Amino acid sequence: MVRGIERREKCFVGVTLHDDEDGARMPLAIDWEDGRCFVIDRVTECRYAASMKTGGHGMRYAIVVEGKPTYLWHDGERWYVERIVHDGVVAMQPLPSSG
């Protein structure tokens, strides 16, 4: 099956945070647009970076959610993840391959 072109777009999300006494922010969970909440297993890196796939820049958090690595971005006052889009169809994960 041919899936066509894959691209990424920003998906703005709510984030549950822990702010410590030094002002450091640690994201704990992501609130998805459909109401689901994804707990962040761990943060493996936090650094200022540009988003080459969707444009923009800010703090990039390398995170693990449900055992899968991904990125969470803090761009100004908003949080977003990069959402995968196949042929205009939105997918939160790559589409399963057909046998």
N, CA, C and O atoms as a Tinker XYZ file with bonds, in Angstrom:
   396  protein
     1  N      0.856000   -1.181000    0.000000    73     2
     2  CA     0.000000    0.000000    0.000000    64     1     3
     3  C      0.896000    1.235000    0.000000    63     2     4     5
     4  O      1.865000    1.299000    0.755000    81     3
     5  N      0.582000    2.192000   -0.824000    73     3     6
     6  CA     1.331000    3.441000   -0.893000    64     5     7
     7  C      0.638000    4.462000    0.004000    63     6     8     9
     8  O     -0.561000    4.709000   -0.132000    81     7
     9  N      1.394000    5.047000    0.910000    73     7    10
    10  CA     0.816000    5.997000    1.857000    64     9    11
    11  C      0.916000    7.435000    1.377000    63    10    12    13
    12  O      0.217000    8.304000    1.899000    81    11
    13  N      1.762000    7.707000    0.400000    73    11    14
    14  CA     1.905000    9.075000   -0.082000    64    13    15
    15  C      2.872000    9.875000    0.767000    63    14    16    17
    16  O      3.724000    9.323000    1.463000    81    15
    17  N      2.725000   11.164000    0.697000    73    15    18
    18  CA     3.645000   12.082000    1.351000    64    17    19
    19  C      3.340000   12.193000    2.838000    63    18    20    21
    20  O      2.185000   12.307000    3.250000    81    19
    21  N      4.400000   12.157000    3.629000    73    19    22
    22  CA     4.276000   12.366000    5.067000    64    21    23
    23  C      4.843000   13.737000    5.385000    63    22    24    25
    24  O      5.900000   14.118000    4.883000    81    23
    25  N      4.136000   14.468000    6.216000    73    23    26
    26  CA     4.640000   15.767000    6.663000    64    25    27
    27  C      4.319000   15.932000    8.139000    63    26    28    29
    28  O      3.590000   15.125000    8.716000    81    27
    29  N      4.855000   16.964000    8.741000    73    27    30
    30  CA     4.632000   17.246000   10.161000    64    29    31
    31  C      3.964000   18.601000   10.305000    63    30    32    33
    32  O      4.177000   19.500000    9.491000    81    31
    33  N      3.162000   18.739000   11.337000    73    31    34
    34  CA     2.562000   20.025000   11.666000    64    33    35
    35  C      2.555000   20.183000   13.182000    63    34    36    37
    36  O      2.615000   19.201000   13.922000    81    35
    37  N      2.481000   21.430000   13.630000    73    35    38
    38  CA     2.428000   21.702000   15.066000    64    37    39
    39  C      1.056000   21.334000   15.600000    63    38    40    41
    40  O      0.031000   21.637000   14.991000    81    39
    41  N      1.057000   20.678000   16.744000    73    39    42
    42  CA    -0.178000   20.373000   17.453000    64    41    43
    43  C     -0.020000   20.951000   18.854000    63    42    44    45
    44  O      0.715000   20.404000   19.677000    81    43
    45  N     -0.706000   22.048000   19.123000    73    43    46
    46  CA    -0.599000   22.711000   20.417000    64    45    47
    47  C     -1.337000   21.894000   21.472000    63    46    48    49
    48  O     -2.461000   21.440000   21.257000    81    47
    49  N     -0.682000   21.717000   22.612000    73    47    50
    50  CA    -1.194000   20.855000   23.670000    64    49    51
    51  C     -1.098000   21.556000   25.018000    63    50    52    53
    52  O     -0.356000   22.524000   25.185000    81    51
    53  N     -1.860000   21.046000   25.966000    73    51    54
    54  CA    -1.712000   21.466000   27.355000    64    53    55
    55  C     -0.648000   20.596000   28.006000    63    54    56    57
    56  O     -0.474000   19.435000   27.634000    81    55
    57  N      0.061000   21.155000   28.975000    73    55    58
    58  CA     1.125000   20.412000   29.642000    64    57    59
    59  C      1.007000   20.600000   31.148000    63    58    60    61
    60  O      0.854000   21.721000   31.634000    81    59
    61  N      1.079000   19.499000   31.875000    73    59    62
    62  CA     1.158000   19.553000   33.331000    64    61    63
    63  C      2.635000   19.665000   33.695000    63    62    64    65
    64  O      3.456000   18.859000   33.257000    81    63
    65  N      2.966000   20.677000   34.505000    73    63    66
    66  CA     4.363000   20.992000   34.810000    64    65    67
    67  C      4.667000   20.899000   36.289000    63    66    68    69
    68  O      3.788000   21.028000   37.141000    81    67
    69  N      5.942000   20.672000   36.568000    73    67    70
    70  CA     6.477000   20.849000   37.918000    64    69    71
    71  C      7.502000   21.968000   37.818000    63    70    72    73
    72  O      8.490000   21.838000   37.094000    81    71
    73  N      7.284000   23.063000   38.534000    73    71    74
    74  CA     8.241000   24.165000   38.607000    64    73    75
    75  C      8.963000   24.055000   39.933000    63    74    76    77
    76  O      8.327000   24.055000   40.987000    81    75
    77  N     10.303000   23.958000   39.894000    73    75    78
    78  CA    11.026000   23.868000   41.159000    64    77    79
    79  C     11.397000   25.263000   41.671000    63    78    80    81
    80  O     11.145000   26.265000   41.003000    81    79
    81  N     11.992000   25.313000   42.850000    73    79    82
    82  CA    12.312000   26.596000   43.494000    64    81    83
    83  C     13.343000   27.410000   42.721000    63    82    84    85
    84  O     13.456000   28.616000   42.943000    81    83
    85  N     14.101000   26.781000   41.814000    73    83    86
    86  CA    15.081000   27.495000   40.995000    64    85    87
    87  C     14.483000   27.993000   39.685000    63    86    88    89
    88  O     15.178000   28.637000   38.899000    81    87
    89  N     13.214000   27.709000   39.439000    73    87    90
    90  CA    12.546000   28.153000   38.226000    64    89    91
    91  C     12.622000   27.173000   37.067000    63    90    92    93
    92  O     12.119000   27.462000   35.981000    81    91
    93  N     13.242000   26.022000   37.279000    73    91    94
    94  CA    13.314000   25.010000   36.223000    64    93    95
    95  C     11.946000   24.368000   36.036000    63    94    96    97
    96  O     11.242000   24.088000   37.007000    81    95
    97  N     11.577000   24.138000   34.779000    73    95    98
    98  CA    10.293000   23.516000   34.449000    64    97    99
    99  C     10.511000   22.079000   34.025000    63    98   100   101
   100  O     11.396000   21.786000   33.220000    81    99
   101  N      9.706000   21.190000   34.565000    73    99   102
   102  CA     9.767000   19.782000   34.193000    64   101   103
   103  C      8.375000   19.331000   33.774000    63   102   104   105
   104  O      7.476000   19.253000   34.611000    81   103
   105  N      8.179000   19.029000   32.471000    73   103   106
   106  CA     6.862000   18.556000   32.033000    64   105   107
   107  C      6.581000   17.158000   32.575000    63   106   108   109
   108  O      7.453000   16.289000   32.566000    81   107
   109  N      5.349000   16.955000   33.047000    73   107   110
   110  CA     4.948000   15.682000   33.639000    64   109   111
   111  C      3.953000   14.911000   32.771000    63   110   112   113
   112  O      3.954000   13.680000   32.764000    81   111
   113  N      3.098000   15.645000   32.034000    73   111   114
   114  CA     2.061000   14.997000   31.217000    64   113   115
   115  C      1.638000   15.931000   30.092000    63   114   116   117
   116  O      1.775000   17.151000   30.187000    81   115
   117  N      1.121000   15.328000   29.026000    73   115   118
   118  CA     0.623000   16.072000   27.866000    64   117   119
   119  C     -0.881000   15.858000   27.773000    63   118   120   121
   120  O     -1.351000   14.720000   27.784000    81   119
   121  N     -1.639000   16.952000   27.681000    73   119   122
   122  CA    -3.086000   16.897000   27.497000    64   121   123
   123  C     -3.379000   17.056000   26.015000    63   122   124   125
   124  O     -3.221000   18.141000   25.455000    81   123
   125  N     -3.814000   15.950000   25.374000    73   123   126
   126  CA    -4.072000   15.943000   23.934000    64   125   127
   127  C     -5.372000   16.671000   23.636000    63   126   128   129
   128  O     -6.218000   16.816000   24.518000    81   127
   129  N     -5.538000   17.127000   22.407000    73   127   130
   130  CA    -6.693000   17.937000   22.008000    64   129   131
   131  C     -8.026000   17.205000   22.144000    63   130   132   133
   132  O     -9.065000   17.854000   22.261000    81   131
   133  N     -8.023000   15.873000   22.131000    73   131   134
   134  CA    -9.277000   15.120000   22.264000    64   133   135
   135  C     -9.592000   14.742000   23.712000    63   134   136   137
   136  O    -10.528000   13.985000   23.970000    81   135
   137  N     -8.803000   15.274000   24.663000    73   135   138
   138  CA    -9.077000   15.045000   26.070000    64   137   139
   139  C     -8.222000   13.973000   26.731000    63   138   140   141
   140  O     -8.211000   13.859000   27.957000    81   139
   141  N     -7.504000   13.185000   25.929000    73   139   142
   142  CA    -6.642000   12.167000   26.527000    64   141   143
   143  C     -5.428000   12.820000   27.187000    63   142   144   145
   144  O     -4.983000   13.893000   26.779000    81   143
   145  N     -4.902000   12.151000   28.213000    73   143   146
   146  CA    -3.722000   12.632000   28.923000    64   145   147
   147  C     -2.629000   11.576000   28.809000    63   146   148   149
   148  O     -2.854000   10.408000   29.126000    81   147
   149  N     -1.440000   11.987000   28.356000    73   147   150
   150  CA    -0.310000   11.084000   28.213000    64   149   151
   151  C      0.751000   11.452000   29.239000    63   150   152   153
   152  O      1.305000   12.550000   29.208000    81   151
   153  N      1.026000   10.528000   30.143000    73   151   154
   154  CA     2.041000   10.749000   31.168000    64   153   155
   155  C      3.423000   10.620000   30.524000    63   154   156   157
   156  O      3.676000    9.695000   29.752000    81   155
   157  N      4.302000   11.553000   30.851000    73   155   158
   158  CA     5.674000   11.523000   30.344000    64   157   159
   159  C      6.481000   10.595000   31.250000    63   158   160   161
   160  O      6.625000   10.848000   32.446000    81   159
   161  N      7.006000    9.516000   30.664000    73   159   162
   162  CA     7.794000    8.550000   31.426000    64   161   163
   163  C      9.071000    9.180000   31.962000    63   162   164   165
   164  O      9.428000    9.004000   33.127000    81   163
   165  N      9.755000    9.923000   31.087000    73   163   166
   166  CA    10.966000   10.623000   31.514000    64   165   167
   167  C     11.362000   11.676000   30.492000    63   166   168   169
   168  O     10.983000   11.607000   29.323000    81   167
   169  N     12.133000   12.649000   30.957000    73   167   170
   170  CA    12.730000   13.681000   30.105000    64   169   171
   171  C     14.206000   13.332000   29.990000    63   170   172   173
   172  O     14.905000   13.230000   30.998000    81   171
   173  N     14.680000   13.147000   28.761000    73   171   174
   174  CA    16.071000   12.744000   28.571000    64   173   175
   175  C     16.990000   13.904000   28.210000    63   174   176   177
   176  O     18.210000   13.799000   28.341000    81   175
   177  N     16.406000   15.013000   27.755000    73   175   178
   178  CA    17.213000   16.180000   27.393000    64   177   179
   179  C     16.316000   17.405000   27.318000    63   178   180   181
   180  O     15.136000   17.306000   26.982000    81   179
   181  N     16.886000   18.553000   27.632000    73   179   182
   182  CA    16.189000   19.827000   27.497000    64   181   183
   183  C     17.200000   20.848000   26.995000    63   182   184   185
   184  O     18.211000   21.103000   27.650000    81   183
   185  N     16.924000   21.434000   25.827000    73   183   186
   186  CA    17.835000   22.446000   25.286000    64   185   187
   187  C     17.111000   23.344000   24.304000    63   186   188   189
   188  O     16.069000   22.978000   23.761000    81   187
   189  N     17.673000   24.527000   24.079000    73   187   190
   190  CA    17.132000   25.466000   23.112000    64   189   191
   191  C     17.482000   24.953000   21.718000    63   190   192   193
   192  O     18.642000   24.647000   21.442000    81   191
   193  N     16.481000   24.860000   20.838000    73   191   194
   194  CA    16.713000   24.325000   19.497000    64   193   195
   195  C     15.662000   24.840000   18.535000    63   194   196   197
   196  O     14.607000   25.323000   18.946000    81   195
   197  N     15.961000   24.733000   17.249000    73   195   198
   198  CA    15.010000   25.072000   16.192000    64   197   199
   199  C     14.270000   23.812000   15.766000    63   198   200   201
   200  O     14.839000   22.721000   15.749000    81   199
   201  N     12.997000   23.974000   15.422000    73   199   202
   202  CA    12.209000   22.870000   14.888000    64   201   203
   203  C     12.319000   22.922000   13.375000    63   202   204   205
   204  O     11.684000   23.758000   12.732000    81   203
   205  N     13.118000   22.037000   12.804000    73   203   206
   206  CA    13.379000   22.051000   11.370000    64   205   207
   207  C     12.185000   21.542000   10.553000    63   206   208   209
   208  O     12.052000   21.891000    9.380000    81   207
   209  N     11.332000   20.737000   11.147000    73   207   210
   210  CA    10.216000   20.143000   10.402000    64   209   211
   211  C      8.963000   21.009000   10.398000    63   210   212   213
   212  O      8.193000   20.964000    9.439000    81   211
   213  N      8.742000   21.801000   11.453000    73   211   214
   214  CA     7.516000   22.600000   11.534000    64   213   215
   215  C      7.785000   24.096000   11.631000    63   214   216   217
   216  O      6.849000   24.894000   11.583000    81   215
   217  N      9.037000   24.482000   11.766000    73   215   218
   218  CA     9.376000   25.894000   11.910000    64   217   219
   219  C      9.246000   26.336000   13.355000    63   218   220   221
   220  O      8.528000   25.720000   14.142000    81   219
   221  N      9.934000   27.388000   13.691000    73   219   222
   222  CA     9.902000   27.900000   15.046000    64   221   223
   223  C     11.112000   27.451000   15.840000    63   222   224   225
   224  O     11.957000   26.703000   15.348000    81   223
   225  N     11.179000   27.915000   17.062000    73   223   226
   226  CA    12.286000   27.564000   17.941000    64   225   227
   227  C     11.836000   27.752000   19.375000    63   226   228   229
   228  O     10.819000   28.392000   19.643000    81   227
   229  N     12.588000   27.200000   20.272000    73   227   230
   230  CA    12.266000   27.306000   21.690000    64   229   231
   231  C     12.955000   26.202000   22.456000    63   230   232   233
   232  O     13.923000   25.609000   21.978000    81   231
   233  N     12.455000   25.928000   23.645000    73   231   234
   234  CA    13.013000   24.835000   24.441000    64   233   235
   235  C     12.465000   23.516000   23.914000    63   234   236   237
   236  O     11.254000   23.318000   23.819000    81   235
   237  N     13.380000   22.624000   23.576000    73   235   238
   238  CA    12.992000   21.306000   23.084000    64   237   239
   239  C     13.273000   20.280000   24.173000    63   238   240   241
   240  O     14.401000   20.135000   24.644000    81   239
   241  N     12.223000   19.576000   24.556000    73   239   242
   242  CA    12.337000   18.525000   25.556000    64   241   243
   243  C     12.295000   17.186000   24.827000    63   242   244   245
   244  O     11.306000   16.862000   24.170000    81   243
   245  N     13.371000   16.408000   24.945000    73   243   246
   246  CA    13.365000   15.037000   24.439000    64   245   247
   247  C     12.705000   14.203000   25.541000    63   246   248   249
   248  O     13.205000   14.129000   26.664000    81   247
   249  N     11.583000   13.583000   25.203000    73   247   250
   250  CA    10.797000   12.875000   26.212000    64   249   251
   251  C     10.516000   11.450000   25.764000    63   250   252   253
   252  O     10.695000   11.103000   24.596000    81   251
   253  N     10.077000   10.639000   26.703000    73   251   254
   254  CA     9.621000    9.280000   26.420000    64   253   255
   255  C      8.196000    9.168000   26.945000    63   254   256   257
   256  O      7.933000    9.418000   28.121000    81   255
   257  N      7.271000    8.783000   26.047000    73   255   258
   258  CA     5.864000    8.609000   26.387000    64   257   259
   259  C      5.447000    7.211000   25.952000    63   258   260   261
   260  O      5.600000    6.845000   24.786000    81   259
   261  N      4.926000    6.440000   26.881000    73   259   262
   262  CA     4.523000    5.053000   26.608000    64   261   263
   263  C      5.657000    4.271000   25.952000    63   262   264   265
   264  O      5.429000    3.466000   25.050000    81   263
   265  N      6.886000    4.518000   26.419000    73   263   266
   266  CA     8.058000    3.807000   25.928000    64   265   267
   267  C      8.613000    4.295000   24.603000    63   266   268   269
   268  O      9.591000    3.735000   24.107000    81   267
   269  N      8.006000    5.342000   24.006000    73   267   270
   270  CA     8.438000    5.829000   22.691000    64   269   271
   271  C      9.043000    7.225000   22.812000    63   270   272   273
   272  O      8.445000    8.108000   23.428000    81   271
   273  N     10.232000    7.432000   22.227000    73   271   274
   274  CA    10.855000    8.758000   22.290000    64   273   275
   275  C     10.189000    9.737000   21.326000    63   274   276   277
   276  O      9.799000    9.367000   20.218000    81   275
   277  N     10.064000   10.981000   21.758000    73   275   278
   278  CA     9.526000   12.042000   20.917000    64   277   279
   279  C     10.008000   13.375000   21.481000    63   278   280   281
   280  O     10.777000   13.404000   22.441000    81   279
   281  N      9.558000   14.475000   20.886000    73   279   282
   282  CA     9.928000   15.804000   21.360000    64   281   283
   283  C      8.686000   16.586000   21.771000    63   282   284   285
   284  O      7.607000   16.430000   21.199000    81   283
   285  N      8.869000   17.420000   22.766000    73   283   286
   286  CA     7.873000   18.375000   23.231000    64   285   287
   287  C      8.542000   19.738000   23.180000    63   286   288   289
   288  O      9.658000   19.902000   23.674000    81   287
   289  N      7.871000   20.713000   22.589000    73   287   290
   290  CA     8.449000   22.046000   22.400000    64   289   291
   291  C      7.723000   23.082000   23.242000    63   290   292   293
   292  O      6.502000   23.035000   23.383000    81   291
   293  N      8.475000   24.010000   23.795000    73   291   294
   294  CA     7.915000   25.172000   24.476000    64   293   295
   295  C      8.392000   26.393000   23.708000    63   294   296   297
   296  O      9.555000   26.787000   23.803000    81   295
   297  N      7.477000   26.989000   22.943000    73   295   298
   298  CA     7.789000   28.101000   22.041000    64   297   299
   299  C      7.073000   29.339000   22.562000    63   298   300   301
   300  O      5.904000   29.552000   22.239000    81   299
   301  N      7.742000   30.149000   23.353000    73   299   302
   302  CA     7.093000   31.303000   23.962000    64   301   303
   303  C      6.234000   30.854000   25.125000    63   302   304   305
   304  O      6.748000   30.321000   26.108000    81   303
   305  N      4.930000   31.061000   25.024000    73   303   306
   306  CA     4.014000   30.654000   26.089000    64   305   307
   307  C      3.225000   29.406000   25.747000    63   306   308   309
   308  O      2.403000   28.962000   26.548000    81   307
   309  N      3.455000   28.822000   24.564000    73   307   310
   310  CA     2.676000   27.669000   24.129000    64   309   311
   311  C      3.537000   26.419000   24.039000    63   310   312   313
   312  O      4.745000   26.489000   23.810000    81   311
   313  N      2.894000   25.282000   24.222000    73   311   314
   314  CA     3.538000   23.980000   24.110000    64   313   315
   315  C      2.990000   23.264000   22.884000    63   314   316   317
   316  O      1.804000   23.383000   22.577000    81   315
   317  N      3.847000   22.515000   22.174000    73   315   318
   318  CA     3.356000   21.736000   21.042000    64   317   319
   319  C      4.216000   20.495000   20.823000    63   318   320   321
   320  O      5.355000   20.404000   21.280000    81   319
   321  N      3.624000   19.548000   20.106000    73   319   322
   322  CA     4.323000   18.372000   19.614000    64   321   323
   323  C      4.209000   18.399000   18.094000    63   322   324   325
   324  O      3.353000   19.089000   17.539000    81   323
   325  N      5.073000   17.647000   17.429000    73   323   326
   326  CA     4.993000   17.542000   15.975000    64   325   327
   327  C      4.082000   16.374000   15.630000    63   326   328   329
   328  O      4.362000   15.226000   15.977000    81   327
   329  N      2.987000   16.682000   14.939000    73   327   330
   330  CA     2.002000   15.660000   14.569000    64   329   331
   331  C      2.302000   15.189000   13.145000    63   330   332   333
   332  O      2.607000   15.997000   12.269000    81   331
   333  N      2.213000   13.870000   12.922000    73   331   334
   334  CA     2.447000   13.282000   11.603000    64   333   335
   335  C      1.151000   13.322000   10.804000    63   334   336   337
   336  O      0.091000   12.954000   11.311000    81   335
   337  N      1.237000   13.771000    9.549000    73   335   338
   338  CA     0.079000   13.816000    8.655000    64   337   339
   339  C      0.426000   13.032000    7.387000    63   338   340   341
   340  O      1.437000   13.313000    6.742000    81   339
   341  N     -0.416000   12.042000    7.024000    73   339   342
   342  CA    -0.257000   11.248000    5.804000    64   341   343
   343  C     -1.394000   11.616000    4.857000    63   342   344   345
   344  O     -2.560000   11.413000    5.194000    81   343
   345  N     -1.079000   12.153000    3.680000    73   343   346
   346  CA    -2.106000   12.441000    2.667000    64   345   347
   347  C     -3.299000   13.182000    3.237000    63   346   348   349
   348  O     -4.436000   12.912000    2.850000    81   347
   349  N     -3.061000   14.112000    4.153000    73   347   350
   350  CA    -4.146000   14.866000    4.747000    64   349   351
   351  C     -4.843000   14.155000    5.885000    63   350   352   353
   352  O     -5.762000   14.719000    6.480000    81   351
   353  N     -4.437000   12.928000    6.215000    73   351   354
   354  CA    -5.017000   12.167000    7.314000    64   353   355
   355  C     -4.067000   12.273000    8.499000    63   354   356   357
   356  O     -2.885000   11.953000    8.379000    81   355
   357  N     -4.569000   12.712000    9.620000    73   355   358
   358  CA    -3.742000   12.904000   10.809000    64   357   359
   359  C     -3.535000   11.574000   11.509000    63   358   360   361
   360  O     -4.480000   10.810000   11.702000    81   359
   361  N     -2.285000   11.301000   11.890000    73   359   362
   362  CA    -1.959000   10.097000   12.654000    64   361   363
   363  C     -1.047000   10.486000   13.797000    63   362   364   365
   364  O     -0.070000   11.207000   13.595000    81   363
   365  N     -1.353000   10.018000   14.997000    73   363   366
   366  CA    -0.482000   10.302000   16.136000    64   365   367
   367  C      0.722000    9.380000   16.120000    63   366   368   369
   368  O      1.735000    9.689000   16.746000    81   367
   369  N      0.642000    8.272000   15.431000    73   367   370
   370  CA     1.735000    7.330000   15.295000    64   369   371
   371  C      1.781000    6.909000   13.830000    63   370   372   373
   372  O      0.792000    7.071000   13.115000    81   371
   373  N      2.923000    6.367000   13.364000    73   371   374
   374  CA     2.954000    5.877000   11.985000    64   373   375
   375  C      1.843000    4.854000   11.749000    63   374   376   377
   376  O      1.506000    4.078000   12.643000    81   375
   377  N      1.281000    4.857000   10.548000    73   375   378
   378  CA     0.229000    3.913000   10.217000    64   377   379
   379  C      0.784000    2.496000   10.182000    63   378   380   381
   380  O      1.925000    2.294000    9.767000    81   379
   381  N     -0.012000    1.502000   10.617000    73   379   382
   382  CA     0.493000    0.115000   10.581000    64   381   383
   383  C      0.679000   -0.351000    9.143000    63   382   384   385
   384  O     -0.070000    0.043000    8.250000    81   383
   385  N      1.684000   -1.192000    8.929000    73   383   386
   386  CA     1.921000   -1.695000    7.590000    64   385   387
   387  C      0.919000   -2.805000    7.284000    63   386   388   389
   388  O      0.500000   -3.545000    8.174000    81   387
   389  N      0.548000   -2.906000    6.023000    73   387   390
   390  CA    -0.378000   -3.973000    5.643000    64   389   391
   391  C      0.431000   -5.169000    5.198000    63   390   392   393
   392  O      1.453000   -5.035000    4.526000    81   391
   393  N     -0.046000   -6.349000    5.585000    73   391   394
   394  CA     0.645000   -7.603000    5.339000    64   393   395
   395  C      0.804000   -7.874000    3.927000    63   394   396
   396  O      1.371000   -8.901000    3.556000    81   395
